[in-house]
Amino acid sequence: GALSLPAVAALALLLALPAIGLWMLFPSDGPAAWWRWESRALWVTGAVVAAWVAFRRRGFLRAGRACLAVGAVCAMPYWADAAHDAWSWHRHSIVEVHEVLLGEGGSYAFVNRVRTGAGGSSPAAPVIVDLRTGSAREIGSKFDRFGPALGGPPPFGYVFVRLYRVGASDSTVLDGRTAEQRAGITAEEVDSAYSARPVWRFPDGRTAWLRGGTLVAEAIGGGFEVLLKDAWSPCGLGFESYTPRGFYDLSRERSYAARDLALRGDRVWIRPGAWLTRKKLDYRLFSPDANTFAPALGFTDAADVSAILDDGRVIASSRGGGLVLITPETGEVSPVATPPGFEKCGLWEQFRGPIRTPGGKRVLQLLRDDGTSQLTEERYACAFVRQDGDRFLPTASMRGLVTLLGCSTEDEVIVRDDRAIYRLRFGSDAREEIWRVR
């Protein structure tokens, strides 16, 4: 009888082992039903009854058998509850796309998957998708993940991709263009690959790009140079920095200290010529060289600025719900041609900076809110347009908040939702499903 209480403690651990094994199959939170107060009360009651029965039975073996029998009876509903949750999870959960990294050139996509169900979510093994054939192969285990090797996410694809195990320090580097393993990479290799991208451009054709929060550019005499170490906030066709506070104008190729400018609480969009500023609802043009303001024309019906084009024209959302193209110096206003059904829409910027095709043409993502009361992605629709001078070529529209992965060629964009990866073409209503998650 004196051994009844230690026996109950050992019994509790023994009976919990099957439940712990089932919990390993679940997401990190575990099934919520396991921790209902009924289960806790059952364990407490069973422990008290098992201790009393063991105390009443004389002899170590007889007391142990009685304790085990009572504890097993009390634990059966607990086990059944856990087994039912595990069965429901694996029968009704689905695998979804969690994150996709588009490789440079648009031939491969590196996909992180997740299994979701009523009990929460659990990671699934990542896959590499060949976008040319639609085939996919698993790599690693559910504890592995894809991530960028260096720098932030670019709009055109990743030159190098890192495969790492969660919680581990070591990782494997893959070439984003071939999906083959690399022995190692250097920052110079990344800069050499990024320099061919026209995301940010100088008037003489040289390119600039972001490596993390650092703005790097092609040097005039060859090689690369760091222009700004704190370029976390693009504003129009330039950057705002905070340490020290100031602005970098790509068209002028120079920095401006905030303390030397007559900007006091103004929001700034850097553009060729005069910058566009707004203070409260007043839009003005600002010359950073002369440090003077002038009226900005054409913004009477503008609700907000959406994008600055390379020639300095401004795309703004109108109070009526559509998009307009404004020339601030002359006040000329014209509507932006949008696909059918997107007469009232806005722009959705997913990247820190302009989205372009490999040849440098601007790409804009349109977002339409149908205004329903449902707080789901189904209330939205997305489409893309490519700027060709004064023309805007649209793609087919898609329901939901579609994520843009990049522009693999001049004529198409690669996008994804929670279940599949698609190819959309400018000037066409066609939508091609490349790969669906399994």
GUNU-455845 format. One record per residue (C-alpha): residue in three letters; chain; y, z, x. Coordinates in steps of 0.1 Angstrom, whole numbers. Example, Ala and Ser with C-alpha at 12.3 -4.5 7.8 and 13.67 -1.06 7.14 Angstrom:
2
+------+-----+-------+-------+-------+
| type | mol |    yy |    zz |    xx |
+------+-----+-------+-------+-------+
|  ALA |   A |   -45 |    78 |   123 |
|  SER |   A |   -11 |    71 |   137 |
+------+-----+-------+-------+-------+
***
This chain:
438
+------+-----+-------+-------+-------+
| type | mol |    yy |    zz |    xx |
+------+-----+-------+-------+-------+
|  GLY |   A |     0 |     0 |     0 |
|  ALA |   A |    24 |     7 |    29 |
|  LEU |   A |    20 |   -29 |    40 |
|  SER |   A |    31 |   -43 |     6 |
|  LEU |   A |    68 |   -48 |    14 |
|  PRO |   A |    62 |   -66 |    48 |
|  ALA |   A |    35 |   -86 |    31 |
|  VAL |   A |    60 |   -98 |     5 |
|  ALA |   A |    85 |  -108 |    31 |
|  ALA |   A |    59 |  -129 |    50 |
|  LEU |   A |    47 |  -143 |    16 |
|  ALA |   A |    82 |  -154 |     7 |
|  LEU |   A |    85 |  -174 |    39 |
|  LEU |   A |    50 |  -189 |    35 |
|  LEU |   A |    56 |  -200 |    -1 |
|  ALA |   A |    90 |  -215 |     9 |
|  LEU |   A |    75 |  -239 |    34 |
|  PRO |   A |    64 |  -266 |     9 |
|  ALA |   A |    99 |  -264 |    -7 |
|  ILE |   A |   115 |  -268 |    27 |
|  GLY |   A |    93 |  -299 |    34 |
|  LEU |   A |   105 |  -314 |     1 |
|  TRP |   A |   141 |  -306 |    10 |
|  MET |   A |   138 |  -326 |    42 |
|  LEU |   A |   135 |  -357 |    20 |
|  PHE |   A |   168 |  -351 |     2 |
|  PRO |   A |   204 |  -355 |    12 |
|  SER |   A |   220 |  -327 |    31 |
|  ASP |   A |   231 |  -308 |     0 |
|  GLY |   A |   196 |  -306 |   -14 |
|  PRO |   A |   188 |  -307 |   -52 |
|  ALA |   A |   212 |  -285 |   -70 |
|  ALA |   A |   184 |  -273 |   -94 |
|  TRP |   A |   167 |  -254 |   -66 |
|  TRP |   A |   194 |  -229 |   -65 |
|  ARG |   A |   197 |  -222 |  -102 |
|  TRP |   A |   198 |  -186 |  -111 |
|  GLU |   A |   165 |  -189 |  -129 |
|  SER |   A |   148 |  -197 |   -96 |
|  ARG |   A |   164 |  -168 |   -78 |
|  ALA |   A |   155 |  -144 |  -106 |
|  LEU |   A |   119 |  -157 |  -105 |
|  TRP |   A |   117 |  -149 |   -68 |
|  VAL |   A |   131 |  -114 |   -72 |
|  THR |   A |   108 |  -106 |  -101 |
|  GLY |   A |    78 |  -121 |   -83 |
|  ALA |   A |    85 |  -100 |   -52 |
|  VAL |   A |    88 |   -68 |   -72 |
|  VAL |   A |    56 |   -74 |   -91 |
|  ALA |   A |    37 |   -85 |   -59 |
|  ALA |   A |    48 |   -54 |   -41 |
|  TRP |   A |    37 |   -32 |   -71 |
|  VAL |   A |     3 |   -49 |   -73 |
|  ALA |   A |    -3 |   -47 |   -36 |
|  PHE |   A |     6 |   -10 |   -36 |
|  ARG |   A |   -19 |    -3 |   -64 |
|  ARG |   A |   -47 |   -21 |   -46 |
|  ARG |   A |   -62 |    -1 |   -18 |
|  GLY |   A |   -72 |   -17 |    14 |
|  PHE |   A |   -53 |   -42 |    35 |
|  LEU |   A |   -73 |   -73 |    25 |
|  ARG |   A |   -74 |   -64 |   -12 |
|  ALA |   A |   -36 |   -57 |   -12 |
|  GLY |   A |   -29 |   -89 |     6 |
|  ARG |   A |   -50 |  -110 |   -18 |
|  ALA |   A |   -33 |   -95 |   -48 |
|  CYS |   A |     2 |  -100 |   -33 |
|  LEU |   A |    -7 |  -136 |   -25 |
|  ALA |   A |   -20 |  -143 |   -60 |
|  VAL |   A |    10 |  -129 |   -78 |
|  GLY |   A |    34 |  -146 |   -55 |
|  ALA |   A |    17 |  -180 |   -59 |
|  VAL |   A |    19 |  -177 |   -97 |
|  CYS |   A |    56 |  -168 |   -95 |
|  ALA |   A |    63 |  -197 |   -70 |
|  MET |   A |    46 |  -224 |   -90 |
|  PRO |   A |    76 |  -232 |  -113 |
|  TYR |   A |    98 |  -232 |   -82 |
|  TRP |   A |    75 |  -258 |   -65 |
|  ALA |   A |    73 |  -278 |   -96 |
|  ASP |   A |   110 |  -280 |  -100 |
|  ALA |   A |   114 |  -291 |   -64 |
|  ALA |   A |    87 |  -317 |   -66 |
|  HIS |   A |   102 |  -331 |   -98 |
|  ASP |   A |   136 |  -335 |   -82 |
|  ALA |   A |   120 |  -352 |   -51 |
|  TRP |   A |   101 |  -376 |   -74 |
|  SER |   A |   132 |  -384 |   -94 |
|  TRP |   A |   153 |  -389 |   -63 |
|  HIS |   A |   130 |  -415 |   -47 |
|  ARG |   A |   123 |  -433 |   -80 |
|  HIS |   A |   159 |  -436 |   -93 |
|  SER |   A |   181 |  -436 |   -61 |
|  ILE |   A |   195 |  -469 |   -49 |
|  VAL |   A |   205 |  -482 |   -14 |
|  GLU |   A |   242 |  -493 |   -11 |
|  VAL |   A |   264 |  -507 |    15 |
|  HIS |   A |   284 |  -479 |    31 |
|  GLU |   A |   303 |  -498 |    59 |
|  VAL |   A |   302 |  -533 |    75 |
|  LEU |   A |   315 |  -544 |   108 |
|  LEU |   A |   319 |  -582 |   111 |
|  GLY |   A |   310 |  -595 |   145 |
|  GLU |   A |   333 |  -618 |   164 |
|  GLY |   A |   328 |  -654 |   152 |
|  GLY |   A |   315 |  -644 |   118 |
|  SER |   A |   278 |  -650 |   127 |
|  TYR |   A |   266 |  -614 |   124 |
|  ALA |   A |   274 |  -584 |   102 |
|  PHE |   A |   265 |  -548 |   113 |
|  VAL |   A |   258 |  -528 |    81 |
|  ASN |   A |   256 |  -491 |    77 |
|  ARG |   A |   236 |  -483 |    45 |
|  VAL |   A |   233 |  -452 |    23 |
|  ARG |   A |   209 |  -441 |    -4 |
|  THR |   A |   226 |  -425 |   -34 |
|  GLY |   A |   212 |  -408 |   -64 |
|  ALA |   A |   219 |  -380 |   -89 |
|  GLY |   A |   213 |  -354 |   -61 |
|  GLY |   A |   239 |  -368 |   -37 |
|  SER |   A |   236 |  -393 |    -9 |
|  SER |   A |   214 |  -397 |    22 |
|  PRO |   A |   218 |  -422 |    51 |
|  ALA |   A |   194 |  -452 |    54 |
|  ALA |   A |   186 |  -471 |    86 |
|  PRO |   A |   213 |  -496 |    96 |
|  VAL |   A |   206 |  -534 |    96 |
|  ILE |   A |   220 |  -564 |   114 |
|  VAL |   A |   226 |  -594 |    90 |
|  ASP |   A |   226 |  -630 |   102 |
|  LEU |   A |   253 |  -645 |    81 |
|  ARG |   A |   241 |  -680 |    89 |
|  THR |   A |   207 |  -675 |    73 |
|  GLY |   A |   211 |  -644 |    52 |
|  SER |   A |   182 |  -627 |    70 |
|  ALA |   A |   184 |  -590 |    80 |
|  ARG |   A |   166 |  -567 |   104 |
|  GLU |   A |   166 |  -529 |   106 |
|  ILE |   A |   175 |  -513 |   138 |
|  GLY |   A |   171 |  -476 |   147 |
|  SER |   A |   165 |  -449 |   121 |
|  LYS |   A |   185 |  -433 |    93 |
|  PHE |   A |   201 |  -411 |   119 |
|  ASP |   A |   217 |  -441 |   136 |
|  ARG |   A |   251 |  -456 |   129 |
|  PHE |   A |   272 |  -486 |   139 |
|  GLY |   A |   308 |  -481 |   151 |
|  PRO |   A |   335 |  -499 |   171 |
|  ALA |   A |   329 |  -499 |   208 |
|  LEU |   A |   367 |  -498 |   217 |
|  GLY |   A |   399 |  -499 |   198 |
|  GLY |   A |   405 |  -500 |   161 |
|  PRO |   A |   392 |  -524 |   134 |
|  PRO |   A |   404 |  -559 |   139 |
|  PRO |   A |   408 |  -584 |   110 |
|  PHE |   A |   386 |  -611 |   126 |
|  GLY |   A |   355 |  -592 |   137 |
|  TYR |   A |   343 |  -569 |   164 |
|  VAL |   A |   338 |  -582 |   199 |
|  PHE |   A |   315 |  -553 |   208 |
|  VAL |   A |   297 |  -529 |   185 |
|  ARG |   A |   283 |  -495 |   193 |
|  LEU |   A |   250 |  -482 |   180 |
|  TYR |   A |   249 |  -444 |   182 |
|  ARG |   A |   228 |  -415 |   169 |
|  VAL |   A |   247 |  -390 |   149 |
|  GLY |   A |   252 |  -358 |   170 |
|  ALA |   A |   241 |  -375 |   202 |
|  SER |   A |   264 |  -385 |   231 |
|  ASP |   A |   246 |  -416 |   243 |
|  SER |   A |   249 |  -450 |   225 |
|  THR |   A |   239 |  -487 |   228 |
|  VAL |   A |   265 |  -515 |   231 |
|  LEU |   A |   258 |  -547 |   212 |
|  ASP |   A |   277 |  -580 |   216 |
|  GLY |   A |   293 |  -588 |   182 |
|  ARG |   A |   289 |  -625 |   188 |
|  THR |   A |   252 |  -626 |   195 |
|  ALA |   A |   239 |  -592 |   183 |
|  GLU |   A |   223 |  -588 |   217 |
|  GLN |   A |   223 |  -556 |   237 |
|  ARG |   A |   249 |  -553 |   265 |
|  ALA |   A |   246 |  -532 |   297 |
|  GLY |   A |   282 |  -520 |   294 |
|  ILE |   A |   318 |  -532 |   287 |
|  THR |   A |   352 |  -527 |   301 |
|  ALA |   A |   387 |  -525 |   285 |
|  GLU |   A |   395 |  -558 |   303 |
|  GLU |   A |   367 |  -576 |   286 |
|  VAL |   A |   379 |  -564 |   252 |
|  ASP |   A |   415 |  -574 |   260 |
|  SER |   A |   403 |  -609 |   271 |
|  ALA |   A |   385 |  -614 |   238 |
|  TYR |   A |   414 |  -600 |   217 |
|  SER |   A |   440 |  -622 |   235 |
|  ALA |   A |   427 |  -653 |   217 |
|  ARG |   A |   435 |  -638 |   183 |
|  PRO |   A |   469 |  -646 |   167 |
|  VAL |   A |   473 |  -613 |   148 |
|  TRP |   A |   506 |  -605 |   165 |
|  ARG |   A |   525 |  -633 |   182 |
|  PHE |   A |   556 |  -637 |   204 |
|  PRO |   A |   579 |  -667 |   200 |
|  ASP |   A |   564 |  -684 |   231 |
|  GLY |   A |   528 |  -682 |   217 |
|  ARG |   A |   516 |  -652 |   236 |
|  THR |   A |   495 |  -627 |   216 |
|  ALA |   A |   496 |  -590 |   212 |
|  TRP |   A |   469 |  -567 |   197 |
|  LEU |   A |   462 |  -530 |   190 |
|  ARG |   A |   437 |  -511 |   211 |
|  GLY |   A |   435 |  -478 |   192 |
|  GLY |   A |   472 |  -468 |   189 |
|  THR |   A |   483 |  -488 |   220 |
|  LEU |   A |   500 |  -522 |   217 |
|  VAL |   A |   487 |  -545 |   244 |
|  ALA |   A |   500 |  -580 |   251 |
|  GLU |   A |   495 |  -610 |   274 |
|  ALA |   A |   518 |  -607 |   304 |
|  ILE |   A |   541 |  -636 |   312 |
|  GLY |   A |   527 |  -639 |   348 |
|  GLY |   A |   491 |  -635 |   337 |
|  GLY |   A |   469 |  -605 |   329 |
|  PHE |   A |   478 |  -578 |   303 |
|  GLU |   A |   505 |  -552 |   299 |
|  VAL |   A |   510 |  -522 |   276 |
|  LEU |   A |   541 |  -525 |   254 |
|  LEU |   A |   539 |  -494 |   233 |
|  LYS |   A |   516 |  -464 |   236 |
|  ASP |   A |   523 |  -451 |   201 |
|  ALA |   A |   520 |  -481 |   178 |
|  TRP |   A |   504 |  -464 |   148 |
|  SER |   A |   529 |  -476 |   122 |
|  PRO |   A |   534 |  -514 |   119 |
|  CYS |   A |   565 |  -523 |    99 |
|  GLY |   A |   568 |  -559 |    90 |
|  LEU |   A |   564 |  -580 |   122 |
|  GLY |   A |   570 |  -551 |   145 |
|  PHE |   A |   561 |  -514 |   151 |
|  GLU |   A |   576 |  -480 |   147 |
|  SER |   A |   567 |  -454 |   172 |
|  TYR |   A |   572 |  -416 |   171 |
|  THR |   A |   569 |  -404 |   207 |
|  PRO |   A |   597 |  -412 |   214 |
|  ARG |   A |   609 |  -424 |   180 |
|  GLY |   A |   620 |  -461 |   180 |
|  PHE |   A |   610 |  -496 |   171 |
|  TYR |   A |   595 |  -526 |   189 |
|  ASP |   A |   605 |  -561 |   177 |
|  LEU |   A |   580 |  -588 |   187 |
|  SER |   A |   604 |  -617 |   180 |
|  ARG |   A |   630 |  -602 |   204 |
|  GLU |   A |   604 |  -588 |   227 |
|  ARG |   A |   622 |  -555 |   232 |
|  SER |   A |   622 |  -518 |   221 |
|  TYR |   A |   650 |  -500 |   203 |
|  ALA |   A |   655 |  -462 |   204 |
|  ALA |   A |   661 |  -447 |   170 |
|  ARG |   A |   689 |  -426 |   183 |
|  ASP |   A |   709 |  -457 |   192 |
|  LEU |   A |   706 |  -473 |   158 |
|  ALA |   A |   726 |  -467 |   127 |
|  LEU |   A |   695 |  -461 |   106 |
|  ARG |   A |   695 |  -428 |    87 |
|  GLY |   A |   666 |  -424 |    64 |
|  ASP |   A |   662 |  -462 |    59 |
|  ARG |   A |   628 |  -478 |    54 |
|  VAL |   A |   625 |  -507 |    79 |
|  TRP |   A |   607 |  -541 |    79 |
|  ILE |   A |   611 |  -559 |   112 |
|  ARG |   A |   615 |  -597 |   108 |
|  PRO |   A |   629 |  -626 |   128 |
|  GLY |   A |   667 |  -624 |   127 |
|  ALA |   A |   680 |  -594 |   108 |
|  TRP |   A |   657 |  -566 |    98 |
|  LEU |   A |   652 |  -557 |    62 |
|  THR |   A |   660 |  -521 |    52 |
|  ARG |   A |   659 |  -501 |    20 |
|  LYS |   A |   676 |  -468 |    13 |
|  LYS |   A |   668 |  -455 |   -22 |
|  LEU |   A |   670 |  -488 |   -42 |
|  ASP |   A |   696 |  -506 |   -20 |
|  TYR |   A |   682 |  -534 |     2 |
|  ARG |   A |   703 |  -544 |    32 |
|  LEU |   A |   700 |  -566 |    63 |
|  PHE |   A |   704 |  -548 |    96 |
|  SER |   A |   712 |  -564 |   130 |
|  PRO |   A |   697 |  -541 |   157 |
|  ASP |   A |   717 |  -558 |   184 |
|  ALA |   A |   751 |  -555 |   167 |
|  ASN |   A |   741 |  -522 |   149 |
|  THR |   A |   756 |  -535 |   116 |
|  PHE |   A |   745 |  -540 |    80 |
|  ALA |   A |   749 |  -569 |    56 |
|  PRO |   A |   738 |  -574 |    20 |
|  ALA |   A |   703 |  -586 |    14 |
|  LEU |   A |   703 |  -611 |   -15 |
|  GLY |   A |   676 |  -618 |   -41 |
|  PHE |   A |   663 |  -583 |   -46 |
|  THR |   A |   678 |  -576 |   -80 |
|  ASP |   A |   644 |  -579 |   -98 |
|  ALA |   A |   623 |  -568 |   -68 |
|  ALA |   A |   602 |  -536 |   -72 |
|  ASP |   A |   589 |  -533 |   -37 |
|  VAL |   A |   583 |  -553 |    -5 |
|  SER |   A |   547 |  -565 |    -1 |
|  ALA |   A |   547 |  -586 |    31 |
|  ILE |   A |   569 |  -603 |    57 |
|  LEU |   A |   559 |  -639 |    65 |
|  ASP |   A |   563 |  -654 |   100 |
|  ASP |   A |   594 |  -673 |    91 |
|  GLY |   A |   612 |  -642 |    79 |
|  ARG |   A |   607 |  -647 |    41 |
|  VAL |   A |   597 |  -617 |    21 |
|  ILE |   A |   569 |  -614 |    -5 |
|  ALA |   A |   579 |  -588 |   -30 |
|  SER |   A |   565 |  -575 |   -63 |
|  SER |   A |   588 |  -582 |   -92 |
|  ARG |   A |   595 |  -557 |  -120 |
|  GLY |   A |   577 |  -581 |  -143 |
|  GLY |   A |   544 |  -576 |  -124 |
|  GLY |   A |   542 |  -609 |  -104 |
|  LEU |   A |   549 |  -618 |   -68 |
|  VAL |   A |   580 |  -636 |   -57 |
|  LEU |   A |   591 |  -652 |   -24 |
|  ILE |   A |   626 |  -642 |   -13 |
|  THR |   A |   649 |  -655 |    15 |
|  PRO |   A |   672 |  -625 |    20 |
|  GLU |   A |   700 |  -645 |    38 |
|  THR |   A |   705 |  -670 |     9 |
|  GLY |   A |   691 |  -651 |   -21 |
|  GLU |   A |   666 |  -680 |   -29 |
|  VAL |   A |   638 |  -666 |   -51 |
|  SER |   A |   606 |  -685 |   -60 |
|  PRO |   A |   573 |  -674 |   -76 |
|  VAL |   A |   542 |  -672 |   -55 |
|  ALA |   A |   514 |  -694 |   -68 |
|  THR |   A |   484 |  -672 |   -77 |
|  PRO |   A |   450 |  -680 |   -92 |
|  PRO |   A |   446 |  -680 |  -130 |
|  GLY |   A |   445 |  -645 |  -144 |
|  PHE |   A |   466 |  -631 |  -115 |
|  GLU |   A |   500 |  -639 |  -129 |
|  LYS |   A |   506 |  -601 |  -128 |
|  CYS |   A |   492 |  -586 |   -96 |
|  GLY |   A |   501 |  -570 |   -63 |
|  LEU |   A |   491 |  -572 |   -26 |
|  TRP |   A |   465 |  -549 |   -11 |
|  GLU |   A |   468 |  -544 |    26 |
|  GLN |   A |   436 |  -531 |    42 |
|  PHE |   A |   445 |  -536 |    78 |
|  ARG |   A |   473 |  -524 |   101 |
|  GLY |   A |   489 |  -557 |   105 |
|  PRO |   A |   488 |  -593 |    92 |
|  ILE |   A |   455 |  -608 |    82 |
|  ARG |   A |   451 |  -643 |    97 |
|  THR |   A |   425 |  -671 |   100 |
|  PRO |   A |   413 |  -678 |   136 |
|  GLY |   A |   440 |  -705 |   137 |
|  GLY |   A |   468 |  -681 |   128 |
|  LYS |   A |   474 |  -689 |    91 |
|  ARG |   A |   484 |  -659 |    70 |
|  VAL |   A |   459 |  -645 |    44 |
|  LEU |   A |   469 |  -622 |    16 |
|  GLN |   A |   447 |  -602 |    -7 |
|  LEU |   A |   457 |  -600 |   -43 |
|  LEU |   A |   448 |  -570 |   -65 |
|  ARG |   A |   450 |  -570 |  -103 |
|  ASP |   A |   448 |  -538 |  -123 |
|  ASP |   A |   437 |  -545 |  -158 |
|  GLY |   A |   452 |  -512 |  -170 |
|  THR |   A |   422 |  -497 |  -187 |
|  SER |   A |   418 |  -459 |  -189 |
|  GLN |   A |   385 |  -460 |  -170 |
|  LEU |   A |   388 |  -445 |  -135 |
|  THR |   A |   363 |  -469 |  -120 |
|  GLU |   A |   365 |  -499 |   -97 |
|  GLU |   A |   356 |  -522 |  -126 |
|  ARG |   A |   392 |  -520 |  -138 |
|  TYR |   A |   403 |  -540 |  -108 |
|  ALA |   A |   399 |  -576 |   -97 |
|  CYS |   A |   406 |  -592 |   -63 |
|  ALA |   A |   413 |  -626 |   -49 |
|  PHE |   A |   426 |  -641 |   -16 |
|  VAL |   A |   452 |  -667 |    -8 |
|  ARG |   A |   459 |  -686 |    24 |
|  GLN |   A |   495 |  -696 |    32 |
|  ASP |   A |   500 |  -733 |    41 |
|  GLY |   A |   538 |  -736 |    45 |
|  ASP |   A |   551 |  -732 |     9 |
|  ARG |   A |   516 |  -735 |    -6 |
|  PHE |   A |   492 |  -707 |   -12 |
|  LEU |   A |   455 |  -718 |   -16 |
|  PRO |   A |   434 |  -692 |   -36 |
|  THR |   A |   397 |  -683 |   -35 |
|  ALA |   A |   375 |  -673 |   -64 |
|  SER |   A |   382 |  -639 |   -79 |
|  MET |   A |   358 |  -609 |   -78 |
|  ARG |   A |   356 |  -579 |  -100 |
|  GLY |   A |   361 |  -545 |   -83 |
|  LEU |   A |   378 |  -533 |   -51 |
|  VAL |   A |   363 |  -558 |   -27 |
|  THR |   A |   366 |  -551 |    10 |
|  LEU |   A |   377 |  -579 |    33 |
|  LEU |   A |   356 |  -582 |    64 |
|  GLY |   A |   374 |  -611 |    81 |
|  CYS |   A |   380 |  -648 |    83 |
|  SER |   A |   352 |  -665 |   101 |
|  THR |   A |   368 |  -700 |    99 |
|  GLU |   A |   400 |  -715 |    87 |
|  ASP |   A |   386 |  -722 |    52 |
|  GLU |   A |   367 |  -691 |    43 |
|  VAL |   A |   367 |  -653 |    41 |
|  ILE |   A |   338 |  -629 |    43 |
|  VAL |   A |   340 |  -600 |    19 |
|  ARG |   A |   316 |  -573 |     6 |
|  ASP |   A |   312 |  -548 |   -22 |
|  ASP |   A |   287 |  -519 |   -25 |
|  ARG |   A |   257 |  -541 |   -30 |
|  ALA |   A |   262 |  -574 |   -11 |
|  ILE |   A |   281 |  -596 |    13 |
|  TYR |   A |   298 |  -628 |     0 |
|  ARG |   A |   315 |  -659 |    14 |
|  LEU |   A |   347 |  -672 |    -5 |
|  ARG |   A |   364 |  -705 |     3 |
|  PHE |   A |   401 |  -713 |     0 |
|  GLY |   A |   409 |  -739 |   -27 |
|  SER |   A |   375 |  -734 |   -43 |
|  ASP |   A |   361 |  -714 |   -72 |
|  ALA |   A |   327 |  -711 |   -54 |
|  ARG |   A |   313 |  -677 |   -44 |
|  GLU |   A |   283 |  -676 |   -22 |
|  GLU |   A |   262 |  -644 |   -19 |
|  ILE |   A |   250 |  -643 |    17 |
|  TRP |   A |   229 |  -611 |    16 |
|  ARG |   A |   221 |  -583 |    -9 |
|  VAL |   A |   212 |  -548 |     3 |
|  ARG |   A |   176 |  -536 |    -1 |
+------+-----+-------+-------+-------+
***
